Amino acid sequence: MRIALLSYSTRPRGGVVHTLALAEALARAGRDVTVWTLGRGGDTAFFRPVDPAVRVRVVPFRDVDGEPVGARVLRSIAALRDAFDHSGYDVVHAQDCLSANAVGRCVRTVHHLDRFTTPELAECHERAIVTPYAHVCVSAAVAAELRAGWGIAATVIPNGVDAARFATAAGPSPDAVAARAAWRERLGRYVLTVGGIEPRKGSLELLDAYARLDRDARLVVAGGETLFDYRDYRAVWEARAARLDVAPVVLGPVPDGDLPALVAGAAAFAFPSTKEGFGLAALEALAAGVPLVVSDLPVLREVFGGAARVAAGPAAFAAALRDALDRPDPERRAAGAALAARHTWDAAAAGHLALYERLVVRRGQS
């Protein structure tokens, strides 16, 4: 079976992490896998090394200064469409809206559902839902949204996580201890959030919650690679931080090799998203044994259950963070580590292969 997985970027983002890890697990299962993506800004490779068993095709995509988001979306779709060759693949699986538009009829993973006001984005989003012939969701909550909004039944296949990588970063080896100590020396005691500064990640809500805490732990924001232009939102966020007399440390994208130690060194992990499909970064925090506070969303209750503290609104989120910082909870920590260990990429690959095989057989019978 030859499989093409398609993504929109080479840079670290949940969907891109998912695409690479799934591709590598499929290759371990003996399948022929190629990952196609756009190389924005001169990128010629992914943000991390990829198992040589996986073929990688990076389509050049130059940046245009001042280009509106809608125009960039349409140009992205066209660039990937012009480069991609369907022939020879038994399964073509798009991991996002842009790549689904580029390849047309395909298998599509709907990681989460958005609401767009930019016409090009709204049309792209709709086509990427109704055109694919099969759908995957990483949580039952998103699958329920897809059924309610479009009458589409999706196969639910949860994300995996490289739990061992993050557990090792939290472990007793001299290298792990030194790596955590380096982050703590730089940042002090810190509350970490990963995902950048954007509306869906609840960045403003986190500021409001953090402002209610005693400042014995710094707020650190990592990540932030995105296709969209959130400069206006970032300006509002910075103004809100100044008004609240809060001075977060904004790291931006962190090198892949440094991320596990950064996560493992945190005193608590904040995940205040207003919309999510699964919560991979939060699961990585649990794998590292870091206390987790999440916003009260159905999908986060589904995925994390009792392994996370769940809070609705800034006051409750602040109280949950305070509790996470002050009161160790060995039972919750053990539950989090066990939860992360159960979510393997090999299990995710097995779920995908079962779906692919059904689809190939069905296509052969039609």
GUVEXLO-182181 format. One record per residue (C-alpha): residue number from 1; residue in three letters; x, y, z. Coordinates in nm, 2 decimals, always signed. Example, Ala and Ser with C-alpha at 12.3 -4.5 7.8 and 13.67 -1.06 7.14 Angstrom:
residues 2
{rec 1,'ALA',{+1.23,-0.45,+0.78}};
{rec 2,'SER',{+1.37,-0.11,+0.71}};
END
This chain:
residues 366
{rec 1,'MET',{+0.00,+0.00,+0.00}};
{rec 2,'ARG',{+0.14,+0.34,-0.10}};
{rec 3,'ILE',{+0.02,+0.63,+0.11}};
{rec 4,'ALA',{+0.06,+1.00,+0.06}};
{rec 5,'LEU',{+0.01,+1.23,+0.37}};
{rec 6,'LEU',{-0.02,+1.60,+0.30}};
{rec 7,'SER',{+0.05,+1.89,+0.53}};
{rec 8,'TYR',{+0.06,+2.27,+0.48}};
{rec 9,'SER',{+0.39,+2.35,+0.65}};
{rec 10,'THR',{+0.73,+2.22,+0.75}};
{rec 11,'ARG',{+0.72,+2.41,+1.08}};
{rec 12,'PRO',{+0.62,+2.29,+1.43}};
{rec 13,'ARG',{+0.24,+2.29,+1.48}};
{rec 14,'GLY',{+0.02,+2.02,+1.62}};
{rec 15,'GLY',{-0.11,+1.90,+1.28}};
{rec 16,'VAL',{+0.25,+1.89,+1.14}};
{rec 17,'VAL',{+0.38,+1.69,+1.44}};
{rec 18,'HIS',{+0.08,+1.45,+1.39}};
{rec 19,'THR',{+0.16,+1.41,+1.02}};
{rec 20,'LEU',{+0.53,+1.32,+1.07}};
{rec 21,'ALA',{+0.47,+1.09,+1.37}};
{rec 22,'LEU',{+0.19,+0.91,+1.18}};
{rec 23,'ALA',{+0.40,+0.87,+0.87}};
{rec 24,'GLU',{+0.69,+0.72,+1.07}};
{rec 25,'ALA',{+0.46,+0.48,+1.25}};
{rec 26,'LEU',{+0.30,+0.37,+0.91}};
{rec 27,'ALA',{+0.65,+0.32,+0.78}};
{rec 28,'ARG',{+0.74,+0.10,+1.08}};
{rec 29,'ALA',{+0.43,-0.11,+0.99}};
{rec 30,'GLY',{+0.58,-0.17,+0.65}};
{rec 31,'ARG',{+0.39,+0.07,+0.44}};
{rec 32,'ASP',{+0.53,+0.29,+0.17}};
{rec 33,'VAL',{+0.47,+0.65,+0.29}};
{rec 34,'THR',{+0.54,+0.99,+0.13}};
{rec 35,'VAL',{+0.48,+1.32,+0.31}};
{rec 36,'TRP',{+0.41,+1.62,+0.09}};
{rec 37,'THR',{+0.42,+1.97,+0.22}};
{rec 38,'LEU',{+0.48,+2.34,+0.14}};
{rec 39,'GLY',{+0.83,+2.48,+0.21}};
{rec 40,'ARG',{+0.74,+2.84,+0.32}};
{rec 41,'GLY',{+1.00,+3.10,+0.35}};
{rec 42,'GLY',{+1.27,+2.90,+0.18}};
{rec 43,'ASP',{+1.23,+2.59,+0.40}};
{rec 44,'THR',{+1.36,+2.27,+0.23}};
{rec 45,'ALA',{+1.31,+2.03,+0.52}};
{rec 46,'PHE',{+1.09,+1.98,+0.82}};
{rec 47,'PHE',{+1.16,+2.13,+1.17}};
{rec 48,'ARG',{+1.30,+1.80,+1.28}};
{rec 49,'PRO',{+1.48,+1.50,+1.11}};
{rec 50,'VAL',{+1.23,+1.25,+0.96}};
{rec 51,'ASP',{+1.29,+0.87,+0.96}};
{rec 52,'PRO',{+1.46,+0.79,+0.63}};
{rec 53,'ALA',{+1.19,+0.52,+0.57}};
{rec 54,'VAL',{+0.95,+0.81,+0.50}};
{rec 55,'ARG',{+0.99,+0.99,+0.17}};
{rec 56,'VAL',{+0.96,+1.37,+0.20}};
{rec 57,'ARG',{+0.85,+1.61,-0.08}};
{rec 58,'VAL',{+0.88,+1.98,+0.00}};
{rec 59,'VAL',{+0.72,+2.21,-0.25}};
{rec 60,'PRO',{+0.89,+2.55,-0.27}};
{rec 61,'PHE',{+0.66,+2.83,-0.16}};
{rec 62,'ARG',{+0.81,+3.18,-0.15}};
{rec 63,'ASP',{+0.68,+3.45,+0.09}};
{rec 64,'VAL',{+0.53,+3.77,-0.05}};
{rec 65,'ASP',{+0.56,+4.07,+0.17}};
{rec 66,'GLY',{+0.22,+4.23,+0.26}};
{rec 67,'GLU',{+0.02,+3.95,+0.10}};
{rec 68,'PRO',{-0.33,+3.92,+0.25}};
{rec 69,'VAL',{-0.42,+3.60,+0.42}};
{rec 70,'GLY',{-0.68,+3.51,+0.16}};
{rec 71,'ALA',{-0.45,+3.55,-0.13}};
{rec 72,'ARG',{-0.18,+3.35,+0.05}};
{rec 73,'VAL',{-0.43,+3.07,+0.11}};
{rec 74,'LEU',{-0.52,+3.05,-0.26}};
{rec 75,'ARG',{-0.16,+3.06,-0.37}};
{rec 76,'SER',{-0.07,+2.79,-0.12}};
{rec 77,'ILE',{-0.34,+2.56,-0.26}};
{rec 78,'ALA',{-0.24,+2.62,-0.61}};
{rec 79,'ALA',{+0.13,+2.55,-0.54}};
{rec 80,'LEU',{+0.06,+2.22,-0.38}};
{rec 81,'ARG',{-0.20,+2.12,-0.64}};
{rec 82,'ASP',{+0.04,+2.19,-0.93}};
{rec 83,'ALA',{+0.32,+1.99,-0.77}};
{rec 84,'PHE',{+0.13,+1.69,-0.64}};
{rec 85,'ASP',{+0.09,+1.37,-0.85}};
{rec 86,'HIS',{-0.20,+1.14,-0.75}};
{rec 87,'SER',{-0.08,+0.85,-0.96}};
{rec 88,'GLY',{+0.07,+0.55,-0.78}};
{rec 89,'TYR',{-0.09,+0.62,-0.44}};
{rec 90,'ASP',{-0.35,+0.39,-0.30}};
{rec 91,'VAL',{-0.44,+0.64,-0.03}};
{rec 92,'VAL',{-0.42,+1.02,-0.04}};
{rec 93,'HIS',{-0.47,+1.16,+0.31}};
{rec 94,'ALA',{-0.48,+1.54,+0.37}};
{rec 95,'GLN',{-0.42,+1.66,+0.72}};
{rec 96,'ASP',{-0.56,+2.02,+0.69}};
{rec 97,'CYS',{-0.78,+2.25,+0.50}};
{rec 98,'LEU',{-0.52,+2.37,+0.25}};
{rec 99,'SER',{-0.39,+2.03,+0.14}};
{rec 100,'ALA',{-0.74,+1.89,+0.12}};
{rec 101,'ASN',{-0.83,+2.17,-0.12}};
{rec 102,'ALA',{-0.51,+2.11,-0.32}};
{rec 103,'VAL',{-0.58,+1.74,-0.38}};
{rec 104,'GLY',{-0.96,+1.73,-0.40}};
{rec 105,'ARG',{-1.12,+1.39,-0.32}};
{rec 106,'CYS',{-0.91,+1.23,-0.05}};
{rec 107,'VAL',{-0.92,+1.11,+0.31}};
{rec 108,'ARG',{-0.92,+1.41,+0.54}};
{rec 109,'THR',{-0.83,+1.44,+0.90}};
{rec 110,'VAL',{-1.04,+1.71,+1.07}};
{rec 111,'HIS',{-0.83,+1.81,+1.37}};
{rec 112,'HIS',{-1.08,+2.08,+1.47}};
{rec 113,'LEU',{-1.35,+2.30,+1.31}};
{rec 114,'ASP',{-1.30,+2.67,+1.26}};
{rec 115,'ARG',{-1.52,+2.97,+1.19}};
{rec 116,'PHE',{-1.37,+3.20,+0.93}};
{rec 117,'THR',{-1.49,+3.55,+0.81}};
{rec 118,'THR',{-1.23,+3.59,+0.53}};
{rec 119,'PRO',{-1.42,+3.46,+0.22}};
{rec 120,'GLU',{-1.13,+3.26,+0.08}};
{rec 121,'LEU',{-1.08,+3.09,+0.41}};
{rec 122,'ALA',{-1.45,+3.02,+0.46}};
{rec 123,'GLU',{-1.47,+2.86,+0.12}};
{rec 124,'CYS',{-1.15,+2.66,+0.17}};
{rec 125,'HIS',{-1.28,+2.53,+0.50}};
{rec 126,'GLU',{-1.62,+2.42,+0.35}};
{rec 127,'ARG',{-1.46,+2.25,+0.05}};
{rec 128,'ALA',{-1.21,+2.07,+0.27}};
{rec 129,'ILE',{-1.50,+1.92,+0.46}};
{rec 130,'VAL',{-1.75,+1.83,+0.19}};
{rec 131,'THR',{-1.51,+1.71,-0.09}};
{rec 132,'PRO',{-1.32,+1.43,+0.08}};
{rec 133,'TYR',{-1.47,+1.09,+0.06}};
{rec 134,'ALA',{-1.37,+0.97,+0.41}};
{rec 135,'HIS',{-1.30,+1.16,+0.73}};
{rec 136,'VAL',{-1.09,+1.10,+1.04}};
{rec 137,'CYS',{-1.12,+1.30,+1.37}};
{rec 138,'VAL',{-0.88,+1.28,+1.66}};
{rec 139,'SER',{-1.16,+1.30,+1.92}};
{rec 140,'ALA',{-1.52,+1.20,+1.95}};
{rec 141,'ALA',{-1.61,+1.56,+2.04}};
{rec 142,'VAL',{-1.49,+1.69,+1.70}};
{rec 143,'ALA',{-1.66,+1.39,+1.52}};
{rec 144,'ALA',{-1.98,+1.50,+1.69}};
{rec 145,'GLU',{-1.94,+1.85,+1.56}};
{rec 146,'LEU',{-1.88,+1.72,+1.21}};
{rec 147,'ARG',{-2.20,+1.50,+1.23}};
{rec 148,'ALA',{-2.41,+1.78,+1.37}};
{rec 149,'GLY',{-2.29,+2.05,+1.12}};
{rec 150,'TRP',{-2.26,+1.84,+0.80}};
{rec 151,'GLY',{-2.41,+1.50,+0.86}};
{rec 152,'ILE',{-2.07,+1.34,+0.81}};
{rec 153,'ALA',{-1.97,+1.03,+1.00}};
{rec 154,'ALA',{-1.60,+1.03,+1.08}};
{rec 155,'THR',{-1.37,+0.76,+1.21}};
{rec 156,'VAL',{-1.23,+0.86,+1.54}};
{rec 157,'ILE',{-0.86,+0.78,+1.58}};
{rec 158,'PRO',{-0.69,+0.95,+1.87}};
{rec 159,'ASN',{-0.35,+1.11,+1.85}};
{rec 160,'GLY',{-0.04,+0.94,+1.97}};
{rec 161,'VAL',{+0.23,+1.10,+2.17}};
{rec 162,'ASP',{+0.60,+1.03,+2.21}};
{rec 163,'ALA',{+0.56,+0.98,+2.58}};
{rec 164,'ALA',{+0.90,+0.82,+2.63}};
{rec 165,'ARG',{+1.07,+1.13,+2.49}};
{rec 166,'PHE',{+0.90,+1.36,+2.74}};
{rec 167,'ALA',{+0.92,+1.12,+3.03}};
{rec 168,'THR',{+1.30,+1.08,+2.97}};
{rec 169,'ALA',{+1.33,+1.46,+2.98}};
{rec 170,'ALA',{+1.17,+1.46,+3.33}};
{rec 171,'GLY',{+1.40,+1.17,+3.44}};
{rec 172,'PRO',{+1.70,+1.14,+3.66}};
{rec 173,'SER',{+1.98,+1.11,+3.40}};
{rec 174,'PRO',{+2.25,+1.38,+3.43}};
{rec 175,'ASP',{+2.17,+1.52,+3.09}};
{rec 176,'ALA',{+1.80,+1.55,+3.16}};
{rec 177,'VAL',{+1.87,+1.71,+3.50}};
{rec 178,'ALA',{+2.11,+1.96,+3.34}};
{rec 179,'ALA',{+1.87,+2.05,+3.06}};
{rec 180,'ARG',{+1.59,+2.12,+3.30}};
{rec 181,'ALA',{+1.82,+2.32,+3.52}};
{rec 182,'ALA',{+1.93,+2.53,+3.23}};
{rec 183,'TRP',{+1.57,+2.64,+3.16}};
{rec 184,'ARG',{+1.50,+2.71,+3.52}};
{rec 185,'GLU',{+1.81,+2.91,+3.56}};
{rec 186,'ARG',{+1.70,+3.12,+3.26}};
{rec 187,'LEU',{+1.33,+3.15,+3.35}};
{rec 188,'GLY',{+1.30,+3.08,+3.72}};
{rec 189,'ARG',{+0.99,+2.89,+3.83}};
{rec 190,'TYR',{+0.75,+2.90,+3.54}};
{rec 191,'VAL',{+0.40,+2.82,+3.42}};
{rec 192,'LEU',{+0.43,+2.71,+3.05}};
{rec 193,'THR',{+0.19,+2.72,+2.77}};
{rec 194,'VAL',{+0.27,+2.60,+2.42}};
{rec 195,'GLY',{+0.09,+2.71,+2.10}};
{rec 196,'GLY',{+0.18,+3.08,+2.07}};
{rec 197,'ILE',{-0.04,+3.38,+2.10}};
{rec 198,'GLU',{-0.37,+3.35,+1.91}};
{rec 199,'PRO',{-0.74,+3.35,+1.97}};
{rec 200,'ARG',{-0.80,+2.97,+1.96}};
{rec 201,'LYS',{-0.53,+2.91,+2.22}};
{rec 202,'GLY',{-0.70,+3.14,+2.47}};
{rec 203,'SER',{-0.41,+3.37,+2.51}};
{rec 204,'LEU',{-0.61,+3.66,+2.64}};
{rec 205,'GLU',{-0.80,+3.44,+2.88}};
{rec 206,'LEU',{-0.47,+3.31,+3.02}};
{rec 207,'LEU',{-0.34,+3.66,+3.08}};
{rec 208,'ASP',{-0.66,+3.74,+3.28}};
{rec 209,'ALA',{-0.61,+3.42,+3.48}};
{rec 210,'TYR',{-0.24,+3.47,+3.54}};
{rec 211,'ALA',{-0.29,+3.83,+3.65}};
{rec 212,'ARG',{-0.49,+3.69,+3.95}};
{rec 213,'LEU',{-0.20,+3.48,+4.08}};
{rec 214,'ASP',{+0.08,+3.58,+4.32}};
{rec 215,'ARG',{+0.38,+3.62,+4.09}};
{rec 216,'ASP',{+0.60,+3.35,+4.23}};
{rec 217,'ALA',{+0.60,+3.18,+3.89}};
{rec 218,'ARG',{+0.66,+3.34,+3.55}};
{rec 219,'LEU',{+0.43,+3.29,+3.26}};
{rec 220,'VAL',{+0.62,+3.15,+2.96}};
{rec 221,'VAL',{+0.47,+3.12,+2.61}};
{rec 222,'ALA',{+0.63,+2.89,+2.35}};
{rec 223,'GLY',{+0.54,+2.81,+2.00}};
{rec 224,'GLY',{+0.34,+3.02,+1.76}};
{rec 225,'GLU',{+0.41,+2.90,+1.41}};
{rec 226,'THR',{+0.10,+2.96,+1.20}};
{rec 227,'LEU',{-0.02,+3.03,+0.85}};
{rec 228,'PHE',{-0.24,+3.31,+0.97}};
{rec 229,'ASP',{-0.17,+3.67,+1.06}};
{rec 230,'TYR',{-0.24,+3.73,+1.43}};
{rec 231,'ARG',{-0.05,+4.06,+1.46}};
{rec 232,'ASP',{-0.37,+4.25,+1.56}};
{rec 233,'TYR',{-0.45,+4.00,+1.83}};
{rec 234,'ARG',{-0.09,+4.00,+1.95}};
{rec 235,'ALA',{-0.11,+4.38,+1.98}};
{rec 236,'VAL',{-0.43,+4.35,+2.19}};
{rec 237,'TRP',{-0.26,+4.08,+2.40}};
{rec 238,'GLU',{+0.05,+4.30,+2.46}};
{rec 239,'ALA',{-0.17,+4.60,+2.56}};
{rec 240,'ARG',{-0.37,+4.37,+2.80}};
{rec 241,'ALA',{-0.05,+4.24,+2.96}};
{rec 242,'ALA',{+0.08,+4.60,+3.01}};
{rec 243,'ARG',{-0.26,+4.70,+3.16}};
{rec 244,'LEU',{-0.26,+4.40,+3.40}};
{rec 245,'ASP',{+0.11,+4.46,+3.49}};
{rec 246,'VAL',{+0.20,+4.12,+3.36}};
{rec 247,'ALA',{+0.53,+4.05,+3.18}};
{rec 248,'PRO',{+0.52,+3.71,+3.02}};
{rec 249,'VAL',{+0.83,+3.56,+2.86}};
{rec 250,'VAL',{+0.75,+3.49,+2.49}};
{rec 251,'LEU',{+1.00,+3.24,+2.35}};
{rec 252,'GLY',{+0.84,+3.18,+2.01}};
{rec 253,'PRO',{+0.91,+2.85,+1.83}};
{rec 254,'VAL',{+1.15,+2.64,+2.04}};
{rec 255,'PRO',{+1.40,+2.40,+1.87}};
{rec 256,'ASP',{+1.25,+2.05,+1.87}};
{rec 257,'GLY',{+1.55,+1.91,+2.06}};
{rec 258,'ASP',{+1.50,+2.17,+2.34}};
{rec 259,'LEU',{+1.12,+2.13,+2.38}};
{rec 260,'PRO',{+1.10,+1.83,+2.61}};
{rec 261,'ALA',{+1.33,+1.98,+2.87}};
{rec 262,'LEU',{+1.14,+2.31,+2.86}};
{rec 263,'VAL',{+0.81,+2.12,+2.92}};
{rec 264,'ALA',{+0.96,+1.90,+3.19}};
{rec 265,'GLY',{+1.11,+2.20,+3.37}};
{rec 266,'ALA',{+0.78,+2.37,+3.41}};
{rec 267,'ALA',{+0.60,+2.40,+3.75}};
{rec 268,'ALA',{+0.27,+2.38,+3.57}};
{rec 269,'PHE',{+0.13,+2.36,+3.22}};
{rec 270,'ALA',{-0.16,+2.59,+3.11}};
{rec 271,'PHE',{-0.38,+2.49,+2.83}};
{rec 272,'PRO',{-0.66,+2.75,+2.81}};
{rec 273,'SER',{-0.78,+2.69,+2.46}};
{rec 274,'THR',{-1.12,+2.81,+2.34}};
{rec 275,'LYS',{-1.13,+2.54,+2.07}};
{rec 276,'GLU',{-0.92,+2.22,+2.03}};
{rec 277,'GLY',{-0.93,+1.90,+1.85}};
{rec 278,'PHE',{-0.73,+1.69,+2.09}};
{rec 279,'GLY',{-0.45,+1.87,+2.29}};
{rec 280,'LEU',{-0.12,+1.71,+2.19}};
{rec 281,'ALA',{+0.10,+1.96,+2.37}};
{rec 282,'ALA',{-0.10,+1.91,+2.69}};
{rec 283,'LEU',{-0.05,+1.53,+2.66}};
{rec 284,'GLU',{+0.32,+1.58,+2.62}};
{rec 285,'ALA',{+0.31,+1.78,+2.95}};
{rec 286,'LEU',{+0.14,+1.49,+3.12}};
{rec 287,'ALA',{+0.41,+1.25,+2.98}};
{rec 288,'ALA',{+0.67,+1.47,+3.15}};
{rec 289,'GLY',{+0.48,+1.46,+3.48}};
{rec 290,'VAL',{+0.39,+1.83,+3.48}};
{rec 291,'PRO',{+0.06,+1.94,+3.65}};
{rec 292,'LEU',{-0.19,+2.03,+3.38}};
{rec 293,'VAL',{-0.47,+2.29,+3.38}};
{rec 294,'VAL',{-0.71,+2.29,+3.09}};
{rec 295,'SER',{-1.01,+2.50,+2.99}};
{rec 296,'ASP',{-1.35,+2.34,+3.03}};
{rec 297,'LEU',{-1.42,+2.21,+2.68}};
{rec 298,'PRO',{-1.60,+1.88,+2.60}};
{rec 299,'VAL',{-1.30,+1.76,+2.40}};
{rec 300,'LEU',{-1.05,+1.83,+2.68}};
{rec 301,'ARG',{-1.27,+1.65,+2.93}};
{rec 302,'GLU',{-1.29,+1.36,+2.69}};
{rec 303,'VAL',{-0.92,+1.33,+2.63}};
{rec 304,'PHE',{-0.78,+1.42,+2.98}};
{rec 305,'GLY',{-1.05,+1.31,+3.22}};
{rec 306,'GLY',{-0.92,+1.32,+3.58}};
{rec 307,'ALA',{-0.56,+1.36,+3.47}};
{rec 308,'ALA',{-0.60,+1.74,+3.44}};
{rec 309,'ARG',{-0.75,+2.01,+3.64}};
{rec 310,'VAL',{-1.04,+2.16,+3.45}};
{rec 311,'ALA',{-1.15,+2.52,+3.49}};
{rec 312,'ALA',{-1.40,+2.76,+3.33}};
{rec 313,'GLY',{-1.33,+3.13,+3.33}};
{rec 314,'PRO',{-1.03,+3.33,+3.45}};
{rec 315,'ALA',{-1.10,+3.31,+3.82}};
{rec 316,'ALA',{-1.14,+2.94,+3.82}};
{rec 317,'PHE',{-0.84,+2.89,+3.59}};
{rec 318,'ALA',{-0.63,+3.10,+3.82}};
{rec 319,'ALA',{-0.74,+2.89,+4.12}};
{rec 320,'ALA',{-0.66,+2.57,+3.94}};
{rec 321,'LEU',{-0.32,+2.70,+3.85}};
{rec 322,'ARG',{-0.26,+2.80,+4.21}};
{rec 323,'ASP',{-0.36,+2.45,+4.32}};
{rec 324,'ALA',{-0.13,+2.29,+4.06}};
{rec 325,'LEU',{+0.16,+2.50,+4.17}};
{rec 326,'ASP',{+0.11,+2.46,+4.55}};
{rec 327,'ARG',{-0.03,+2.11,+4.60}};
{rec 328,'PRO',{+0.15,+1.81,+4.45}};
{rec 329,'ASP',{-0.09,+1.54,+4.35}};
{rec 330,'PRO',{+0.09,+1.20,+4.29}};
{rec 331,'GLU',{-0.23,+1.02,+4.19}};
{rec 332,'ARG',{-0.32,+1.27,+3.92}};
{rec 333,'ARG',{+0.04,+1.27,+3.80}};
{rec 334,'ALA',{+0.05,+0.89,+3.78}};
{rec 335,'ALA',{-0.29,+0.90,+3.59}};
{rec 336,'GLY',{-0.14,+1.15,+3.35}};
{rec 337,'ALA',{+0.17,+0.95,+3.28}};
{rec 338,'ALA',{-0.04,+0.63,+3.23}};
{rec 339,'LEU',{-0.28,+0.82,+2.99}};
{rec 340,'ALA',{+0.01,+0.95,+2.78}};
{rec 341,'ALA',{+0.17,+0.60,+2.77}};
{rec 342,'ARG',{-0.15,+0.46,+2.63}};
{rec 343,'HIS',{-0.16,+0.70,+2.34}};
{rec 344,'THR',{+0.10,+0.55,+2.10}};
{rec 345,'TRP',{+0.16,+0.64,+1.74}};
{rec 346,'ASP',{+0.18,+0.27,+1.65}};
{rec 347,'ALA',{-0.18,+0.24,+1.78}};
{rec 348,'ALA',{-0.28,+0.55,+1.58}};
{rec 349,'ALA',{-0.11,+0.40,+1.27}};
{rec 350,'ALA',{-0.30,+0.07,+1.32}};
{rec 351,'GLY',{-0.63,+0.25,+1.33}};
{rec 352,'HIS',{-0.54,+0.44,+1.01}};
{rec 353,'LEU',{-0.44,+0.12,+0.83}};
{rec 354,'ALA',{-0.76,-0.05,+0.92}};
{rec 355,'LEU',{-0.95,+0.24,+0.77}};
{rec 356,'TYR',{-0.73,+0.26,+0.46}};
{rec 357,'GLU',{-0.77,-0.11,+0.39}};
{rec 358,'ARG',{-1.15,-0.08,+0.42}};
{rec 359,'LEU',{-1.15,+0.21,+0.18}};
{rec 360,'VAL',{-0.92,+0.04,-0.07}};
{rec 361,'VAL',{-1.14,-0.28,-0.07}};
{rec 362,'ARG',{-1.45,-0.07,-0.11}};
{rec 363,'ARG',{-1.30,+0.12,-0.40}};
{rec 364,'GLY',{-1.20,-0.20,-0.57}};
{rec 365,'GLN',{-1.56,-0.33,-0.54}};
{rec 366,'SER',{-1.72,-0.02,-0.68}};
END
